Amino acid sequence: MKTYLDLHREFSAGIEAELEAVLARTGGSAPAVRDAVARLLRHQPMKYPLSVLPLLVHGVETGSPAPALPLSAVHVLWWTSACYLDDLADGRRATLPAGLGLHEALLAAIVAGQLLPLRVLDSPRIPAAVRPALTAELLNCGMTAAEGQMDDIRKNSGEASRKAVLGAYRGKSGAPFAMITAMASALSGAANERTHLWREFGHVFGLLWQIFNDYEDLASGRHEDLLNGTVTYALACALEEASPEGRQRILDLHAEAPASTQARSALGAILLGPSVLAHCDKDVGRFRDEAYRILDELGGDEAYVSVLRRLVERTSRLRL
């Protein structure tokens, strides 16, 4: 059975070619910018190649993934920028790309996340008739994701709730996945109703992916979220199910975690405990079932639908 990793192996050269093409178009008028973005891309590689998502959506709609390759480049550029800016916002683990100063790296991230995606969408590879719709998706995503990131930065652990954390996640993670799946649908020529469903699928998948990412960080022992003082869904679940005494201990450990390895280890053990994991697992199951429901309603080319279903299933596993 084909997986999303198989699809990436098949199309990775094409995605790289799209990135090279947009950088080449930039280099003539702005060689320093081209060099800085290229350095940022090398510095911030994607751990999981979800750049295949637009290929999968286009494949579901038409049976042919390849026409969505420019959108895969948009996905890589957007997330490269977002992840680097997120590291800067965290303030603890951002490292500079080789050969770049802080301000150069910041400018490169802005160009990569906003200007270069617009240049991709303005290329001859994208039919003129759909460019306004794709551009609108990009702009809407930028505002919604920024709002979600603001919520995440400002969140106080004492006020954490599952509802509040999901609101931030729907912005900072749901919006970019909704953007790229809706873009691929519009590019395929699908009806507006189907594009709306793909946008909803992207939102739900983004929630699943963010929670998966949170738990991978915990299970790996890196504890980057605890080091950064981030309020995660796992933390909200733990706080909501704890006794008053237990809740206070969790809040104290969370406050100490950025400066204490011992506090991070103790809180990590609580968040990976069976009761908290079961609590989160139940909610993740609801999101997974909603993603399946949308895919069932969409239908389409089964070869690519089945890859998406397996990707959803993989992302829904918290017992890493």
C-alpha positions as CSV (number, residue, x, y, z in Angstrom):
1,M,0.0,0.0,0.0
2,K,1.3,3.4,-1.0
3,T,2.0,5.9,1.8
4,Y,2.6,9.6,1.8
5,L,6.3,8.9,2.2
6,D,6.2,6.9,-1.0
7,L,4.6,9.8,-2.8
8,H,7.2,12.1,-1.5
9,R,10.0,9.9,-2.8
10,E,8.3,9.9,-6.2
11,F,7.9,13.7,-6.3
12,S,10.7,15.1,-4.1
13,A,12.8,16.0,-7.1
14,G,9.9,17.9,-8.6
15,I,9.3,19.8,-5.4
16,E,13.0,20.8,-5.2
17,A,12.8,21.9,-8.8
18,E,9.9,24.2,-8.0
19,L,11.8,25.7,-5.1
20,E,14.9,26.2,-7.3
21,A,12.7,27.9,-10.0
22,V,11.1,30.4,-7.6
23,L,14.6,31.2,-6.1
24,A,16.0,31.6,-9.6
25,R,13.3,34.1,-10.5
26,T,14.3,36.1,-7.4
27,G,18.0,36.0,-7.9
28,G,18.2,38.3,-10.9
29,S,16.9,41.3,-9.0
30,A,17.7,40.3,-5.4
31,P,20.7,37.9,-5.2
32,A,21.2,38.5,-1.5
33,V,17.6,37.7,-0.8
34,R,17.9,34.5,-2.9
35,D,21.0,33.4,-1.0
36,A,19.5,34.1,2.4
37,V,16.3,32.2,1.7
38,A,18.3,29.3,0.2
39,R,20.3,29.2,3.5
40,L,17.2,29.3,5.6
41,L,15.7,26.4,3.6
42,R,18.8,24.3,4.2
43,H,18.8,25.3,7.9
44,Q,15.2,24.5,8.5
45,P,14.4,21.2,6.7
46,M,11.0,19.7,7.2
47,K,11.1,16.6,9.4
48,Y,7.9,15.2,7.9
49,P,7.4,15.8,4.2
50,L,3.8,17.0,4.3
51,S,4.5,19.0,1.2
52,V,2.8,16.1,-0.5
53,L,-0.6,17.2,0.8
54,P,-1.5,19.4,-2.2
55,L,-0.4,16.6,-4.5
56,L,-2.7,14.1,-2.6
57,V,-5.7,16.5,-2.8
58,H,-5.1,17.1,-6.5
59,G,-4.7,13.4,-7.0
60,V,-8.0,12.7,-5.3
61,E,-9.8,15.3,-7.5
62,T,-8.2,14.5,-10.9
63,G,-6.1,11.3,-10.6
64,S,-3.0,13.4,-11.3
65,P,-0.9,14.9,-8.5
66,A,1.8,16.6,-10.6
67,P,0.0,19.8,-11.5
68,A,0.0,20.7,-7.8
69,L,3.8,20.7,-7.5
70,P,4.0,24.6,-7.3
71,L,1.7,24.4,-4.3
72,S,4.1,21.9,-2.6
73,A,6.7,24.6,-3.0
74,V,4.3,27.1,-1.3
75,H,3.8,24.7,1.5
76,V,7.6,24.3,2.1
77,L,8.2,28.0,2.0
78,W,5.3,28.8,4.3
79,W,6.3,26.3,6.9
80,T,10.0,27.0,6.7
81,S,9.2,30.6,7.6
82,A,6.6,29.8,10.2
83,C,8.8,27.3,12.1
84,Y,11.8,29.7,12.1
85,L,9.6,32.6,13.3
86,D,8.1,30.2,16.0
87,D,11.7,29.4,17.2
88,L,12.5,33.1,17.4
89,A,9.3,33.7,19.4
90,D,10.2,30.9,21.8
91,G,13.5,32.7,22.3
92,R,15.4,29.7,23.5
93,R,16.3,27.3,20.7
94,A,16.5,29.4,17.5
95,T,19.9,29.0,15.8
96,L,21.0,31.2,13.0
97,P,21.4,29.7,9.5
98,A,25.0,29.4,8.4
99,G,26.3,32.7,7.1
100,L,23.3,34.8,8.2
101,G,22.9,37.3,11.0
102,L,19.8,37.6,13.1
103,H,18.2,40.4,11.0
104,E,19.1,38.7,7.7
105,A,17.5,35.5,8.9
106,L,14.4,37.4,10.0
107,L,14.1,39.1,6.6
108,A,14.6,35.7,4.8
109,A,11.8,34.2,6.9
110,I,9.4,37.0,6.0
111,V,10.3,36.7,2.3
112,A,10.0,32.9,2.3
113,G,6.6,32.9,4.1
114,Q,4.9,35.8,2.3
115,L,6.6,37.1,-0.8
116,L,7.9,34.0,-2.5
117,P,4.5,32.1,-2.2
118,L,2.9,35.1,-4.0
119,R,5.6,34.8,-6.7
120,V,4.8,31.1,-7.1
121,L,1.1,31.8,-7.4
122,D,1.9,34.4,-10.1
123,S,3.8,32.0,-12.2
124,P,2.7,30.7,-15.6
125,R,2.3,27.3,-14.0
126,I,-0.8,28.5,-12.2
127,P,-3.8,29.3,-14.5
128,A,-4.7,33.0,-14.3
129,A,-8.4,32.2,-13.6
130,V,-7.6,30.6,-10.2
131,R,-4.8,33.0,-9.0
132,P,-7.1,35.4,-7.1
133,A,-8.7,32.5,-5.2
134,L,-5.3,31.0,-4.3
135,T,-3.9,34.4,-3.3
136,A,-7.0,35.0,-1.0
137,E,-6.3,31.6,0.7
138,L,-2.7,32.6,1.3
139,L,-3.6,36.0,2.8
140,N,-6.4,34.6,4.9
141,C,-4.1,32.0,6.2
142,G,-1.5,34.5,7.2
143,M,-3.9,36.5,9.3
144,T,-5.5,33.5,11.0
145,A,-2.2,31.8,11.7
146,A,-0.8,35.0,13.2
147,E,-3.8,35.3,15.4
148,G,-3.4,31.7,16.6
149,Q,0.3,32.3,17.3
150,M,-0.5,35.5,19.2
151,D,-2.9,33.4,21.3
152,D,-0.3,30.8,21.9
153,I,2.4,33.4,23.0
154,R,0.0,35.2,25.4
155,K,-1.6,32.1,26.9
156,N,-1.3,31.8,30.7
157,S,-1.1,28.2,32.0
158,G,-3.4,29.0,34.8
159,E,-6.1,29.9,32.4
160,A,-5.5,26.9,30.1
161,S,-8.5,24.9,28.8
162,R,-8.9,22.4,26.0
163,K,-11.2,24.8,24.2
164,A,-8.8,27.7,24.4
165,V,-5.8,25.6,23.3
166,L,-7.8,24.2,20.4
167,G,-8.7,27.7,19.4
168,A,-5.0,28.7,19.1
169,Y,-4.2,25.4,17.3
170,R,-6.9,25.9,14.8
171,G,-5.2,29.2,13.9
172,K,-1.5,28.4,14.0
173,S,-1.7,24.8,12.6
174,G,-5.2,24.4,11.2
175,A,-5.1,27.5,9.0
176,P,-2.0,26.6,7.0
177,F,-3.2,23.0,6.3
178,A,-6.6,24.4,5.4
179,M,-4.9,26.8,3.1
180,I,-2.9,24.3,1.2
181,T,-5.7,21.7,0.8
182,A,-8.2,24.4,-0.3
183,M,-5.6,25.7,-2.8
184,A,-5.1,22.3,-4.3
185,S,-8.8,21.8,-4.6
186,A,-9.3,25.1,-6.4
187,L,-6.4,24.5,-8.7
188,S,-8.0,21.2,-9.7
189,G,-11.1,22.9,-10.8
190,A,-13.3,21.4,-8.1
191,A,-16.6,23.0,-7.2
192,N,-16.7,25.6,-4.4
193,E,-18.6,23.1,-2.2
194,R,-15.7,20.6,-2.5
195,T,-13.1,23.2,-1.8
196,H,-15.0,24.1,1.3
197,L,-14.8,20.5,2.5
198,W,-11.1,20.3,1.7
199,R,-10.6,23.5,3.8
200,E,-12.4,21.8,6.7
201,F,-10.3,18.7,6.2
202,G,-7.2,20.8,6.4
203,H,-8.4,22.4,9.7
204,V,-9.1,19.1,11.3
205,F,-5.8,17.6,10.1
206,G,-3.9,20.6,11.4
207,L,-5.4,19.9,14.9
208,L,-4.3,16.3,14.7
209,W,-0.9,17.2,13.5
210,Q,-0.3,19.7,16.2
211,I,-1.3,17.3,19.0
212,F,0.8,14.6,17.4
213,N,3.7,17.0,17.3
214,D,3.2,17.9,21.0
215,Y,3.3,14.3,22.0
216,E,6.3,13.4,19.9
217,D,8.2,16.2,21.7
218,L,7.2,14.7,25.0
219,A,8.0,11.1,24.1
220,S,11.3,12.0,22.6
221,G,12.4,13.6,25.9
222,R,13.4,16.8,24.1
223,H,10.7,18.7,26.1
224,E,11.0,21.7,23.9
225,D,7.4,22.9,24.7
226,L,8.1,22.6,28.4
227,L,11.4,24.4,28.0
228,N,9.6,27.2,26.2
229,G,6.7,27.4,28.6
230,T,4.2,26.5,25.9
231,V,0.6,25.7,26.9
232,T,-0.1,22.5,25.0
233,Y,-3.3,20.4,24.6
234,A,-1.7,17.7,26.8
235,L,-1.2,20.3,29.6
236,A,-4.8,21.5,29.3
237,C,-6.0,17.9,29.5
238,A,-3.9,17.3,32.6
239,L,-5.1,20.5,34.3
240,E,-8.8,19.8,33.6
241,E,-8.7,16.3,35.0
242,A,-6.5,17.0,38.0
243,S,-7.7,17.5,41.6
244,P,-7.1,21.0,43.0
245,E,-3.9,19.9,44.7
246,G,-2.8,18.1,41.5
247,R,-3.6,21.1,39.4
248,Q,-1.5,23.3,41.5
249,R,1.5,20.9,41.3
250,I,1.2,20.8,37.5
251,L,1.1,24.7,37.4
252,D,4.1,24.9,39.7
253,L,6.1,22.4,37.6
254,H,5.1,24.2,34.4
255,A,6.4,27.5,35.8
256,E,9.7,25.9,36.9
257,A,10.1,23.8,33.7
258,P,12.0,26.4,31.5
259,A,14.8,26.5,34.1
260,S,14.7,23.0,35.6
261,T,15.5,19.7,34.0
262,Q,14.0,18.0,37.0
263,A,10.7,19.9,36.7
264,R,10.5,19.1,32.9
265,S,11.1,15.4,33.6
266,A,8.4,15.3,36.3
267,L,5.8,17.2,34.3
268,G,6.6,15.2,31.2
269,A,5.9,12.0,33.1
270,I,2.5,13.4,34.2
271,L,1.6,14.4,30.7
272,L,2.6,11.0,29.3
273,G,0.7,9.2,32.1
274,P,-2.1,6.8,31.2
275,S,-4.9,9.0,32.5
276,V,-3.9,12.1,30.6
277,L,-3.1,10.1,27.5
278,A,-6.5,8.4,27.6
279,H,-8.1,11.8,28.0
280,C,-6.3,13.2,24.9
281,D,-6.7,10.0,23.0
282,K,-10.5,10.3,23.2
283,D,-10.5,13.8,21.8
284,V,-8.0,12.8,19.1
285,G,-10.4,10.0,18.1
286,R,-13.1,12.5,17.5
287,F,-10.9,14.6,15.3
288,R,-9.7,11.5,13.4
289,D,-13.3,10.4,12.8
290,E,-14.2,13.8,11.6
291,A,-11.3,13.7,9.1
292,Y,-12.5,10.3,7.9
293,R,-16.1,11.6,7.6
294,I,-15.0,14.4,5.4
295,L,-12.9,12.1,3.2
296,D,-15.8,9.7,2.9
297,E,-18.1,12.6,1.8
298,L,-15.5,13.8,-0.7
299,G,-14.8,10.5,-2.4
300,G,-12.7,10.8,-5.5
301,D,-9.7,8.8,-6.7
302,E,-9.5,5.9,-4.2
303,A,-5.7,5.5,-4.7
304,Y,-5.1,8.9,-3.2
305,V,-8.0,8.9,-0.7
306,S,-6.5,5.7,0.8
307,V,-3.1,7.4,1.2
308,L,-4.8,10.3,3.0
309,R,-6.7,8.0,5.3
310,R,-3.5,6.2,6.3
311,L,-1.9,9.6,6.9
312,V,-4.8,10.6,9.2
313,E,-4.5,7.2,11.0
314,R,-0.8,7.6,11.5
315,T,-1.2,11.2,12.8
316,S,-3.8,10.0,15.3
317,R,-1.4,7.7,17.2
318,L,-0.4,9.3,20.4
319,R,1.1,6.1,21.9
320,L,4.4,6.7,20.1
